[in-house]
């Protein structure tokens, strides 16, 4: 018997693959930066050598972050497949990542607000920047909360094999 995939799961899966592709493109860009830095010529000048060492350090950091993003991007592509096929592990991983995302957005919104508020002078552009950051953070948190709520709906949980048979109506 084939399970009927809810429309919302299809939308979440499409957003997941878009996110995965963006992560992979970012990873390739960061790894390319490291490659360009590693092949850049350096001179015998001492000051230039110190600068080159710092440049190489940032190149290594860029490659490391790019490598992590490759792994995360591939994970997103696997999640896309799992969401479309109704795999229970995909539901679990999606819930975990959404909760982590909510926590990160709360922390970044509050810390960004505190940091930006400390820089505010009499410039109204700075106030607008802080307000838009707060509003953007709240919208991001709200979207993640709505998706978590949706994934806990009985028919959605049933699609992933996570609902008790008595809970399905």
CNS distance restraints for C-alpha pairs under 8 A (distance, minus, plus):
assign (resid   3 and name CA) (resid 159 and name CA) 6.33 0.50 0.50
assign (resid   4 and name CA) (resid 159 and name CA) 7.06 0.50 0.50
assign (resid   5 and name CA) (resid   9 and name CA) 6.77 0.50 0.50
assign (resid   5 and name CA) (resid  10 and name CA) 7.24 0.50 0.50
assign (resid   5 and name CA) (resid  84 and name CA) 7.39 0.50 0.50
assign (resid   5 and name CA) (resid  86 and name CA) 7.43 0.50 0.50
assign (resid   5 and name CA) (resid 159 and name CA) 6.53 0.50 0.50
assign (resid   6 and name CA) (resid  10 and name CA) 6.79 0.50 0.50
assign (resid   6 and name CA) (resid 155 and name CA) 7.87 0.50 0.50
assign (resid   6 and name CA) (resid 156 and name CA) 6.63 0.50 0.50
assign (resid   6 and name CA) (resid 159 and name CA) 7.75 0.50 0.50
assign (resid   7 and name CA) (resid  11 and name CA) 6.40 0.50 0.50
assign (resid   8 and name CA) (resid  12 and name CA) 6.15 0.50 0.50
assign (resid   8 and name CA) (resid 150 and name CA) 7.89 0.50 0.50
assign (resid   9 and name CA) (resid  13 and name CA) 6.03 0.50 0.50
assign (resid   9 and name CA) (resid  83 and name CA) 6.70 0.50 0.50
assign (resid   9 and name CA) (resid  84 and name CA) 7.25 0.50 0.50
assign (resid   9 and name CA) (resid 156 and name CA) 7.68 0.50 0.50
assign (resid  10 and name CA) (resid  14 and name CA) 6.19 0.50 0.50
assign (resid  10 and name CA) (resid  83 and name CA) 7.56 0.50 0.50
assign (resid  10 and name CA) (resid  84 and name CA) 6.48 0.50 0.50
assign (resid  11 and name CA) (resid  15 and name CA) 6.25 0.50 0.50
assign (resid  12 and name CA) (resid  16 and name CA) 6.06 0.50 0.50
assign (resid  12 and name CA) (resid  83 and name CA) 8.00 0.50 0.50
assign (resid  13 and name CA) (resid  17 and name CA) 6.29 0.50 0.50
assign (resid  13 and name CA) (resid  79 and name CA) 7.61 0.50 0.50
assign (resid  13 and name CA) (resid  80 and name CA) 4.94 0.50 0.50
assign (resid  13 and name CA) (resid  81 and name CA) 7.79 0.50 0.50
assign (resid  13 and name CA) (resid  83 and name CA) 5.83 0.50 0.50
assign (resid  13 and name CA) (resid  84 and name CA) 6.51 0.50 0.50
assign (resid  14 and name CA) (resid  18 and name CA) 6.26 0.50 0.50
assign (resid  14 and name CA) (resid  80 and name CA) 7.18 0.50 0.50
assign (resid  15 and name CA) (resid  19 and name CA) 6.12 0.50 0.50
assign (resid  16 and name CA) (resid  20 and name CA) 6.11 0.50 0.50
assign (resid  16 and name CA) (resid  76 and name CA) 6.03 0.50 0.50
assign (resid  16 and name CA) (resid  77 and name CA) 7.27 0.50 0.50
assign (resid  16 and name CA) (resid  79 and name CA) 7.24 0.50 0.50
assign (resid  16 and name CA) (resid  80 and name CA) 5.83 0.50 0.50
assign (resid  17 and name CA) (resid  21 and name CA) 6.11 0.50 0.50
assign (resid  17 and name CA) (resid  76 and name CA) 6.33 0.50 0.50
assign (resid  17 and name CA) (resid  77 and name CA) 5.64 0.50 0.50
assign (resid  17 and name CA) (resid  80 and name CA) 5.70 0.50 0.50
assign (resid  18 and name CA) (resid  22 and name CA) 6.21 0.50 0.50
assign (resid  19 and name CA) (resid  23 and name CA) 6.11 0.50 0.50
assign (resid  19 and name CA) (resid  73 and name CA) 7.55 0.50 0.50
assign (resid  19 and name CA) (resid  76 and name CA) 7.18 0.50 0.50
assign (resid  20 and name CA) (resid  24 and name CA) 6.18 0.50 0.50
assign (resid  20 and name CA) (resid  72 and name CA) 7.49 0.50 0.50
assign (resid  20 and name CA) (resid  73 and name CA) 4.33 0.50 0.50
assign (resid  20 and name CA) (resid  74 and name CA) 6.72 0.50 0.50
assign (resid  20 and name CA) (resid  75 and name CA) 7.63 0.50 0.50
assign (resid  20 and name CA) (resid  76 and name CA) 4.88 0.50 0.50
assign (resid  20 and name CA) (resid  77 and name CA) 5.78 0.50 0.50
assign (resid  21 and name CA) (resid  25 and name CA) 6.16 0.50 0.50
assign (resid  21 and name CA) (resid  73 and name CA) 6.63 0.50 0.50
assign (resid  21 and name CA) (resid  77 and name CA) 7.95 0.50 0.50
assign (resid  22 and name CA) (resid  26 and name CA) 6.15 0.50 0.50
assign (resid  22 and name CA) (resid  73 and name CA) 7.80 0.50 0.50
assign (resid  23 and name CA) (resid  27 and name CA) 6.07 0.50 0.50
assign (resid  23 and name CA) (resid  69 and name CA) 5.90 0.50 0.50
assign (resid  23 and name CA) (resid  70 and name CA) 6.97 0.50 0.50
assign (resid  23 and name CA) (resid  72 and name CA) 7.33 0.50 0.50
assign (resid  23 and name CA) (resid  73 and name CA) 5.12 0.50 0.50
assign (resid  24 and name CA) (resid  28 and name CA) 6.15 0.50 0.50
assign (resid  24 and name CA) (resid  69 and name CA) 6.52 0.50 0.50
assign (resid  24 and name CA) (resid  70 and name CA) 5.47 0.50 0.50
assign (resid  24 and name CA) (resid  73 and name CA) 5.27 0.50 0.50
assign (resid  24 and name CA) (resid  74 and name CA) 7.65 0.50 0.50
assign (resid  25 and name CA) (resid  29 and name CA) 6.22 0.50 0.50
assign (resid  26 and name CA) (resid  30 and name CA) 6.24 0.50 0.50
assign (resid  26 and name CA) (resid  66 and name CA) 7.14 0.50 0.50
assign (resid  26 and name CA) (resid  69 and name CA) 7.38 0.50 0.50
assign (resid  27 and name CA) (resid  31 and name CA) 6.15 0.50 0.50
assign (resid  27 and name CA) (resid  65 and name CA) 7.39 0.50 0.50
assign (resid  27 and name CA) (resid  66 and name CA) 4.04 0.50 0.50
assign (resid  27 and name CA) (resid  67 and name CA) 6.54 0.50 0.50
assign (resid  27 and name CA) (resid  68 and name CA) 7.82 0.50 0.50
assign (resid  27 and name CA) (resid  69 and name CA) 5.25 0.50 0.50
assign (resid  27 and name CA) (resid  70 and name CA) 5.61 0.50 0.50
assign (resid  28 and name CA) (resid  32 and name CA) 5.99 0.50 0.50
assign (resid  28 and name CA) (resid  66 and name CA) 6.63 0.50 0.50
assign (resid  28 and name CA) (resid  70 and name CA) 7.84 0.50 0.50
assign (resid  29 and name CA) (resid  33 and name CA) 6.26 0.50 0.50
assign (resid  29 and name CA) (resid  66 and name CA) 7.62 0.50 0.50
assign (resid  30 and name CA) (resid  34 and name CA) 6.47 0.50 0.50
assign (resid  30 and name CA) (resid  62 and name CA) 5.32 0.50 0.50
assign (resid  30 and name CA) (resid  63 and name CA) 6.01 0.50 0.50
assign (resid  30 and name CA) (resid  65 and name CA) 7.30 0.50 0.50
assign (resid  30 and name CA) (resid  66 and name CA) 5.10 0.50 0.50
assign (resid  31 and name CA) (resid  35 and name CA) 6.26 0.50 0.50
assign (resid  31 and name CA) (resid  62 and name CA) 6.43 0.50 0.50
assign (resid  31 and name CA) (resid  63 and name CA) 4.78 0.50 0.50
assign (resid  31 and name CA) (resid  66 and name CA) 5.48 0.50 0.50
assign (resid  31 and name CA) (resid  67 and name CA) 7.47 0.50 0.50
assign (resid  32 and name CA) (resid  36 and name CA) 6.16 0.50 0.50
assign (resid  33 and name CA) (resid  37 and name CA) 6.16 0.50 0.50
assign (resid  33 and name CA) (resid  59 and name CA) 6.74 0.50 0.50
assign (resid  33 and name CA) (resid  62 and name CA) 7.00 0.50 0.50
assign (resid  33 and name CA) (resid  63 and name CA) 7.77 0.50 0.50
assign (resid  34 and name CA) (resid  38 and name CA) 6.09 0.50 0.50
assign (resid  34 and name CA) (resid  56 and name CA) 7.96 0.50 0.50
assign (resid  34 and name CA) (resid  58 and name CA) 7.86 0.50 0.50
assign (resid  34 and name CA) (resid  59 and name CA) 4.29 0.50 0.50
assign (resid  34 and name CA) (resid  60 and name CA) 6.41 0.50 0.50
assign (resid  34 and name CA) (resid  62 and name CA) 5.94 0.50 0.50
assign (resid  34 and name CA) (resid  63 and name CA) 5.58 0.50 0.50
assign (resid  35 and name CA) (resid  39 and name CA) 6.41 0.50 0.50
assign (resid  35 and name CA) (resid  59 and name CA) 7.66 0.50 0.50
assign (resid  36 and name CA) (resid  40 and name CA) 6.20 0.50 0.50
assign (resid  37 and name CA) (resid  55 and name CA) 7.02 0.50 0.50
assign (resid  37 and name CA) (resid  56 and name CA) 6.53 0.50 0.50
assign (resid  37 and name CA) (resid  59 and name CA) 5.97 0.50 0.50
assign (resid  38 and name CA) (resid  56 and name CA) 6.75 0.50 0.50
assign (resid  38 and name CA) (resid  59 and name CA) 7.19 0.50 0.50
assign (resid  42 and name CA) (resid  48 and name CA) 7.22 0.50 0.50
assign (resid  42 and name CA) (resid  49 and name CA) 6.96 0.50 0.50
assign (resid  42 and name CA) (resid  52 and name CA) 6.70 0.50 0.50
assign (resid  43 and name CA) (resid  48 and name CA) 6.38 0.50 0.50
assign (resid  43 and name CA) (resid  49 and name CA) 6.79 0.50 0.50
assign (resid  44 and name CA) (resid  48 and name CA) 7.28 0.50 0.50
assign (resid  44 and name CA) (resid  49 and name CA) 6.77 0.50 0.50
assign (resid  45 and name CA) (resid  49 and name CA) 6.12 0.50 0.50
assign (resid  46 and name CA) (resid  50 and name CA) 6.33 0.50 0.50
assign (resid  47 and name CA) (resid  51 and name CA) 6.30 0.50 0.50
assign (resid  48 and name CA) (resid  52 and name CA) 5.94 0.50 0.50
assign (resid  49 and name CA) (resid  53 and name CA) 6.13 0.50 0.50
assign (resid  50 and name CA) (resid  54 and name CA) 6.48 0.50 0.50
assign (resid  51 and name CA) (resid  55 and name CA) 6.16 0.50 0.50
assign (resid  52 and name CA) (resid  56 and name CA) 6.07 0.50 0.50
assign (resid  53 and name CA) (resid  57 and name CA) 6.20 0.50 0.50
assign (resid  54 and name CA) (resid  58 and name CA) 6.39 0.50 0.50
assign (resid  55 and name CA) (resid  59 and name CA) 6.18 0.50 0.50
assign (resid  56 and name CA) (resid  60 and name CA) 6.21 0.50 0.50
assign (resid  57 and name CA) (resid  61 and name CA) 6.30 0.50 0.50
assign (resid  58 and name CA) (resid  62 and name CA) 5.96 0.50 0.50
assign (resid  59 and name CA) (resid  63 and name CA) 6.20 0.50 0.50
assign (resid  60 and name CA) (resid  64 and name CA) 6.13 0.50 0.50
assign (resid  61 and name CA) (resid  65 and name CA) 6.14 0.50 0.50
assign (resid  62 and name CA) (resid  66 and name CA) 6.01 0.50 0.50
assign (resid  63 and name CA) (resid  67 and name CA) 6.04 0.50 0.50
assign (resid  64 and name CA) (resid  68 and name CA) 6.36 0.50 0.50
assign (resid  65 and name CA) (resid  69 and name CA) 6.19 0.50 0.50
assign (resid  66 and name CA) (resid  70 and name CA) 6.22 0.50 0.50
assign (resid  67 and name CA) (resid  71 and name CA) 6.55 0.50 0.50
assign (resid  68 and name CA) (resid  72 and name CA) 6.31 0.50 0.50
assign (resid  69 and name CA) (resid  73 and name CA) 5.83 0.50 0.50
assign (resid  70 and name CA) (resid  74 and name CA) 6.14 0.50 0.50
assign (resid  71 and name CA) (resid  75 and name CA) 6.16 0.50 0.50
assign (resid  72 and name CA) (resid  76 and name CA) 6.25 0.50 0.50
assign (resid  73 and name CA) (resid  77 and name CA) 6.43 0.50 0.50
assign (resid  74 and name CA) (resid  78 and name CA) 6.31 0.50 0.50
assign (resid  75 and name CA) (resid  79 and name CA) 6.15 0.50 0.50
assign (resid  76 and name CA) (resid  80 and name CA) 6.16 0.50 0.50
assign (resid  77 and name CA) (resid  81 and name CA) 6.55 0.50 0.50
assign (resid  78 and name CA) (resid  82 and name CA) 6.26 0.50 0.50
assign (resid  79 and name CA) (resid  83 and name CA) 5.92 0.50 0.50
assign (resid  79 and name CA) (resid  90 and name CA) 5.41 0.50 0.50
assign (resid  79 and name CA) (resid  93 and name CA) 7.69 0.50 0.50
assign (resid  79 and name CA) (resid  94 and name CA) 7.59 0.50 0.50
assign (resid  80 and name CA) (resid  84 and name CA) 6.28 0.50 0.50
assign (resid  81 and name CA) (resid  85 and name CA) 6.18 0.50 0.50
assign (resid  82 and name CA) (resid  86 and name CA) 5.90 0.50 0.50
assign (resid  82 and name CA) (resid  87 and name CA) 4.90 0.50 0.50
assign (resid  82 and name CA) (resid  88 and name CA) 7.75 0.50 0.50
assign (resid  82 and name CA) (resid  89 and name CA) 7.29 0.50 0.50
assign (resid  82 and name CA) (resid  90 and name CA) 4.98 0.50 0.50
assign (resid  82 and name CA) (resid  91 and name CA) 7.94 0.50 0.50
assign (resid  83 and name CA) (resid  87 and name CA) 6.25 0.50 0.50
assign (resid  83 and name CA) (resid  90 and name CA) 5.60 0.50 0.50
assign (resid  83 and name CA) (resid  91 and name CA) 6.85 0.50 0.50
assign (resid  86 and name CA) (resid  90 and name CA) 7.51 0.50 0.50
assign (resid  86 and name CA) (resid  91 and name CA) 7.87 0.50 0.50
assign (resid  86 and name CA) (resid 159 and name CA) 5.76 0.50 0.50
assign (resid  86 and name CA) (resid 160 and name CA) 4.59 0.50 0.50
assign (resid  86 and name CA) (resid 161 and name CA) 7.59 0.50 0.50
assign (resid  87 and name CA) (resid  91 and name CA) 6.87 0.50 0.50
assign (resid  87 and name CA) (resid 160 and name CA) 5.50 0.50 0.50
assign (resid  87 and name CA) (resid 161 and name CA) 7.62 0.50 0.50
assign (resid  88 and name CA) (resid  92 and name CA) 6.42 0.50 0.50
assign (resid  88 and name CA) (resid 160 and name CA) 4.86 0.50 0.50
assign (resid  88 and name CA) (resid 161 and name CA) 6.09 0.50 0.50
assign (resid  88 and name CA) (resid 162 and name CA) 6.66 0.50 0.50
assign (resid  89 and name CA) (resid  93 and name CA) 6.10 0.50 0.50
assign (resid  90 and name CA) (resid  94 and name CA) 5.96 0.50 0.50
assign (resid  91 and name CA) (resid  95 and name CA) 6.23 0.50 0.50
assign (resid  91 and name CA) (resid 151 and name CA) 7.58 0.50 0.50
assign (resid  91 and name CA) (resid 160 and name CA) 6.61 0.50 0.50
assign (resid  92 and name CA) (resid  96 and name CA) 6.25 0.50 0.50
assign (resid  93 and name CA) (resid  97 and name CA) 6.07 0.50 0.50
assign (resid  94 and name CA) (resid  98 and name CA) 6.02 0.50 0.50
assign (resid  95 and name CA) (resid  99 and name CA) 6.20 0.50 0.50
assign (resid  95 and name CA) (resid 148 and name CA) 6.38 0.50 0.50
assign (resid  95 and name CA) (resid 151 and name CA) 7.81 0.50 0.50
assign (resid  96 and name CA) (resid 100 and name CA) 6.23 0.50 0.50
assign (resid  97 and name CA) (resid 101 and name CA) 5.95 0.50 0.50
assign (resid  98 and name CA) (resid 102 and name CA) 6.13 0.50 0.50
assign (resid  98 and name CA) (resid 144 and name CA) 5.97 0.50 0.50
assign (resid  98 and name CA) (resid 145 and name CA) 7.89 0.50 0.50
assign (resid  98 and name CA) (resid 148 and name CA) 6.98 0.50 0.50
assign (resid  99 and name CA) (resid 103 and name CA) 6.31 0.50 0.50
assign (resid  99 and name CA) (resid 144 and name CA) 7.84 0.50 0.50
assign (resid 100 and name CA) (resid 104 and name CA) 6.12 0.50 0.50
assign (resid 101 and name CA) (resid 105 and name CA) 6.00 0.50 0.50
assign (resid 101 and name CA) (resid 141 and name CA) 7.97 0.50 0.50
assign (resid 101 and name CA) (resid 144 and name CA) 7.50 0.50 0.50
assign (resid 102 and name CA) (resid 106 and name CA) 6.16 0.50 0.50
assign (resid 102 and name CA) (resid 140 and name CA) 7.94 0.50 0.50
assign (resid 102 and name CA) (resid 141 and name CA) 5.50 0.50 0.50
assign (resid 102 and name CA) (resid 144 and name CA) 6.50 0.50 0.50
assign (resid 102 and name CA) (resid 145 and name CA) 7.58 0.50 0.50
assign (resid 103 and name CA) (resid 107 and name CA) 6.21 0.50 0.50
assign (resid 104 and name CA) (resid 108 and name CA) 5.93 0.50 0.50
assign (resid 105 and name CA) (resid 109 and name CA) 5.77 0.50 0.50
assign (resid 105 and name CA) (resid 137 and name CA) 6.15 0.50 0.50
assign (resid 105 and name CA) (resid 140 and name CA) 7.20 0.50 0.50
assign (resid 105 and name CA) (resid 141 and name CA) 6.44 0.50 0.50
assign (resid 106 and name CA) (resid 110 and name CA) 6.13 0.50 0.50
assign (resid 106 and name CA) (resid 137 and name CA) 7.18 0.50 0.50
assign (resid 106 and name CA) (resid 141 and name CA) 7.31 0.50 0.50
assign (resid 107 and name CA) (resid 111 and name CA) 5.90 0.50 0.50
assign (resid 108 and name CA) (resid 112 and name CA) 5.56 0.50 0.50
assign (resid 109 and name CA) (resid 113 and name CA) 5.91 0.50 0.50
assign (resid 109 and name CA) (resid 133 and name CA) 6.83 0.50 0.50
assign (resid 109 and name CA) (resid 134 and name CA) 6.05 0.50 0.50
assign (resid 109 and name CA) (resid 137 and name CA) 5.50 0.50 0.50
assign (resid 110 and name CA) (resid 114 and name CA) 6.17 0.50 0.50
assign (resid 110 and name CA) (resid 134 and name CA) 7.86 0.50 0.50
assign (resid 111 and name CA) (resid 115 and name CA) 6.07 0.50 0.50
assign (resid 112 and name CA) (resid 116 and name CA) 5.91 0.50 0.50
assign (resid 112 and name CA) (resid 133 and name CA) 7.69 0.50 0.50
assign (resid 113 and name CA) (resid 117 and name CA) 5.77 0.50 0.50
assign (resid 113 and name CA) (resid 130 and name CA) 5.91 0.50 0.50
assign (resid 113 and name CA) (resid 133 and name CA) 7.16 0.50 0.50
assign (resid 113 and name CA) (resid 134 and name CA) 6.84 0.50 0.50
assign (resid 114 and name CA) (resid 118 and name CA) 6.22 0.50 0.50
assign (resid 115 and name CA) (resid 119 and name CA) 6.77 0.50 0.50
assign (resid 116 and name CA) (resid 120 and name CA) 6.52 0.50 0.50
assign (resid 116 and name CA) (resid 126 and name CA) 7.56 0.50 0.50
assign (resid 116 and name CA) (resid 130 and name CA) 6.15 0.50 0.50
assign (resid 117 and name CA) (resid 127 and name CA) 7.66 0.50 0.50
assign (resid 117 and name CA) (resid 130 and name CA) 6.77 0.50 0.50
assign (resid 119 and name CA) (resid 126 and name CA) 7.83 0.50 0.50
assign (resid 120 and name CA) (resid 126 and name CA) 5.68 0.50 0.50
assign (resid 120 and name CA) (resid 127 and name CA) 6.69 0.50 0.50
assign (resid 121 and name CA) (resid 126 and name CA) 7.62 0.50 0.50
assign (resid 123 and name CA) (resid 127 and name CA) 7.05 0.50 0.50
assign (resid 124 and name CA) (resid 128 and name CA) 6.26 0.50 0.50
assign (resid 125 and name CA) (resid 129 and name CA) 6.16 0.50 0.50
assign (resid 126 and name CA) (resid 130 and name CA) 6.30 0.50 0.50
assign (resid 127 and name CA) (resid 131 and name CA) 6.20 0.50 0.50
assign (resid 128 and name CA) (resid 132 and name CA) 5.99 0.50 0.50
assign (resid 129 and name CA) (resid 133 and name CA) 6.11 0.50 0.50
assign (resid 130 and name CA) (resid 134 and name CA) 6.27 0.50 0.50
assign (resid 131 and name CA) (resid 135 and name CA) 6.13 0.50 0.50
assign (resid 132 and name CA) (resid 136 and name CA) 5.91 0.50 0.50
assign (resid 133 and name CA) (resid 137 and name CA) 6.07 0.50 0.50
assign (resid 134 and name CA) (resid 138 and name CA) 6.18 0.50 0.50
assign (resid 135 and name CA) (resid 139 and name CA) 6.16 0.50 0.50
assign (resid 136 and name CA) (resid 140 and name CA) 6.18 0.50 0.50
assign (resid 137 and name CA) (resid 141 and name CA) 6.15 0.50 0.50
assign (resid 138 and name CA) (resid 142 and name CA) 6.04 0.50 0.50
assign (resid 139 and name CA) (resid 143 and name CA) 6.18 0.50 0.50
assign (resid 140 and name CA) (resid 144 and name CA) 6.39 0.50 0.50
assign (resid 141 and name CA) (resid 145 and name CA) 6.18 0.50 0.50
assign (resid 142 and name CA) (resid 146 and name CA) 6.13 0.50 0.50
assign (resid 143 and name CA) (resid 147 and name CA) 6.28 0.50 0.50
assign (resid 144 and name CA) (resid 148 and name CA) 6.22 0.50 0.50
assign (resid 145 and name CA) (resid 149 and name CA) 6.16 0.50 0.50
assign (resid 146 and name CA) (resid 150 and name CA) 6.08 0.50 0.50
assign (resid 147 and name CA) (resid 151 and name CA) 6.13 0.50 0.50
assign (resid 148 and name CA) (resid 152 and name CA) 6.41 0.50 0.50
assign (resid 149 and name CA) (resid 153 and name CA) 6.72 0.50 0.50
assign (resid 150 and name CA) (resid 156 and name CA) 7.37 0.50 0.50
assign (resid 151 and name CA) (resid 156 and name CA) 5.74 0.50 0.50
assign (resid 151 and name CA) (resid 157 and name CA) 6.43 0.50 0.50
assign (resid 152 and name CA) (resid 156 and name CA) 6.68 0.50 0.50
assign (resid 152 and name CA) (resid 157 and name CA) 5.95 0.50 0.50
assign (resid 153 and name CA) (resid 157 and name CA) 6.14 0.50 0.50
assign (resid 154 and name CA) (resid 158 and name CA) 6.00 0.50 0.50
assign (resid 154 and name CA) (resid 163 and name CA) 6.33 0.50 0.50
assign (resid 154 and name CA) (resid 167 and name CA) 6.55 0.50 0.50
assign (resid 154 and name CA) (resid 168 and name CA) 6.02 0.50 0.50
assign (resid 154 and name CA) (resid 169 and name CA) 7.99 0.50 0.50
assign (resid 155 and name CA) (resid 159 and name CA) 6.28 0.50 0.50
assign (resid 155 and name CA) (resid 163 and name CA) 7.97 0.50 0.50
assign (resid 155 and name CA) (resid 168 and name CA) 6.54 0.50 0.50
assign (resid 155 and name CA) (resid 169 and name CA) 7.94 0.50 0.50
assign (resid 156 and name CA) (resid 160 and name CA) 6.65 0.50 0.50
assign (resid 157 and name CA) (resid 161 and name CA) 6.14 0.50 0.50
assign (resid 157 and name CA) (resid 162 and name CA) 4.86 0.50 0.50
assign (resid 157 and name CA) (resid 163 and name CA) 5.11 0.50 0.50
assign (resid 158 and name CA) (resid 162 and name CA) 5.55 0.50 0.50
assign (resid 158 and name CA) (resid 163 and name CA) 4.75 0.50 0.50
assign (resid 158 and name CA) (resid 164 and name CA) 7.64 0.50 0.50
assign (resid 158 and name CA) (resid 168 and name CA) 6.97 0.50 0.50
assign (resid 163 and name CA) (resid 167 and name CA) 6.41 0.50 0.50
assign (resid 163 and name CA) (resid 168 and name CA) 7.06 0.50 0.50
assign (resid 164 and name CA) (resid 168 and name CA) 7.02 0.50 0.50
